[in-house]
């Protein structure tokens, strides 16, 4: 889970406006997720995140933060 949190923070930091969450806030969120989910659920989350970030970066998009076209 620590690697996932670190990669999310790294990716968020690539946006010129900076990350939406502080490192401590993100760590606190991941600690709560870690305490509230089963091991297999965490494996699936990690796999899904890896697939998503691969998909977005291969297409030239930054996975975080999400960009909207509307208001």
N, C-alpha and C positions, 0 to 999 in steps of 0.2 A: 504494500500500500504506500510505503514511503516513496518508492520510485514513481508511482503514479502521481502523487501529490507534487513531487519535484518537477516532473515533466509538465504538469498542468501549469505550474507557476512559471516555468521557463517559457512555455508557449504564450502565456498571457503577457509576459514581459516583452514579446516581440512587437506588440502593438505600440505605435508611437505615443498613444495617450496613457500608456502604462497599465499595469494590472488593476483589475477592479477590486480584488481582495488583497489584503496584506498577506505576507508569508505566514504570520501567526494565525490570522483568521482562517486561512486555508488549512493549516495544520490542525486547528481545532475542529474544523468540519470533518477532515479525514479521520481524526481520532474518534469522533462520534460515529461516523460510518463504520469504522473498524470495529467498534464495540457493539454495534447493533446488527451486524450481518454475519451470516454463516461463511465458512471457508470457501465452499463451492461458489457461493454468490460472488465473493470477492474475485475468484478466478475468472468468472464470466465477465464481471465488470472490467477487469484488466484486459482481457482478450478483446472485448468490444471496443474499449478505448483505443487499443493498439490498431485495430482495424479501421476505426473512424479517423484517427490521426493520419494513418497511411493514405486513406482515401482522399482526405482533404489536401494533404501536402502534395500528393501526386497530381492534383488538379490546380495547384498554385494558390490554394486558400490556407489561411491560418485557422486552425481548429478553435482557438479561443482568442479573443472574445468573439462571439457570434456577431455577424454584421446583418443588419436588416435593411431592406430597401424602403420601408415605410416609416411613418412617424413613430 
